[in-house]
Amino acid sequence: MKGIFIIADGLGGRPSDIDGKTCLEAADTPYLDALATRGSSGLVDPIGPGVRPGSDTAHLSLMGYDPYEVYTGRGVFECLGIGMDVKAGDICFRANFGSVETSDDGLRLLDRRAGRINEGQKDLEAALRGLSIPGTEIDFLASTQHRGALRIRGEGLSRFISETDPHVIGELLHPSAPTADVPGAQKTADLVNQITQQSYELLVEHPLNQKRISEGKLPANVLLLRGAADCPDLPSIESIYGVRGAVIAGGALYRGVAEACGMTYIPVEGATGGLDTDIVAKAEAVLNALKTYDYVFCHLKGTDNAGHDQDAEAKKAFIERMDTELFKTLIERVDWDSTHLAFTGDHCTPIDYGDHTVDPVPVLFVGPNIPRDSGTTIGIRVAGQGGLGRFSGRVLPMLLGYCNWAPKFGS
């Protein structure tokens, strides 16, 4: 057997999206509809009913882990996903290039994403190699657009500290402070505050930022740090199920979660983690990976980007691209006598709200061991009447179970 696990980030929606329909329901998806007629659908609460999921905790739950037990923060997944070496004791952060101005009271936020900077980030990364505090090792890598990841290595550090990003334009950057009375928290918060100030000093006069200002653009002159995390203790999926998996994802977070679960990252040229990602290249990568691996996890981010931008037409158009560029390819070229597929989202991102909500997300299973239900399409209402019912998390374990790889619980 082979398994394909596809997550369209932020797939879920509400009837307020487009004329009484979700974007998924409004989209023209003949190939997804064809799969729906051959499989069974349902609703999945990514973590549990009434729980508003983050992308990291939702992915952990959908992959079969209890996020309440294993989650230590997002930063470690960002660092792993960008290719950093992470060891026990390291403290990891997700980072943004931000824009700030000086004031008598401190650094004041102008933009959390430095005008969505899309060029020159590697030059800024090089400048930030100058971050230096005695007794610690600091490593920063830029990712896509304004995003990056930072790792602190040293003795006696703690993840129990607050972030520096105020999230509100015009506010002062927040000084990091301990969030729990535990050893190392004050030390780590002090390090973060020093790193923040040093990042400003290293970037404020950088030639790239001088050029951006001359062009009327916002400078990328500070690092905003959040999501402090240390290494989680995750048994690999291979150790539980005895199967090898691969991950295809443009976003560092999703690659990082999958790698923490023991999957092997497959790089794909053109996989941007955005609306412009090369879905055709991802489809080809899935097919190629199935030749070597038992299952493949493929992540697509564009649905969520459009949802956060509150752009219903962009979200609908991206779903239609997935249909013709991914699902059409899989229908035509996968051996469906020996392959099972699960398709869902990690959370709902309704257009009118523009952020994650507690709503369940449609899920579809297709394959030789899946009893067909009466559904002929996929959407929130049809899925609510589907043969899978409503359940919480654990979509990947279900997929592996249909492939007859699940270990027995009990005798």
Summary of the structure (lengths in Angstrom):
residues: 411
radius of gyration: 21.8
end to end distance: 24.4
largest distance: 71.0
contacts: 1498
relative contact order: 0.25
helix: 33%
strand: 22%
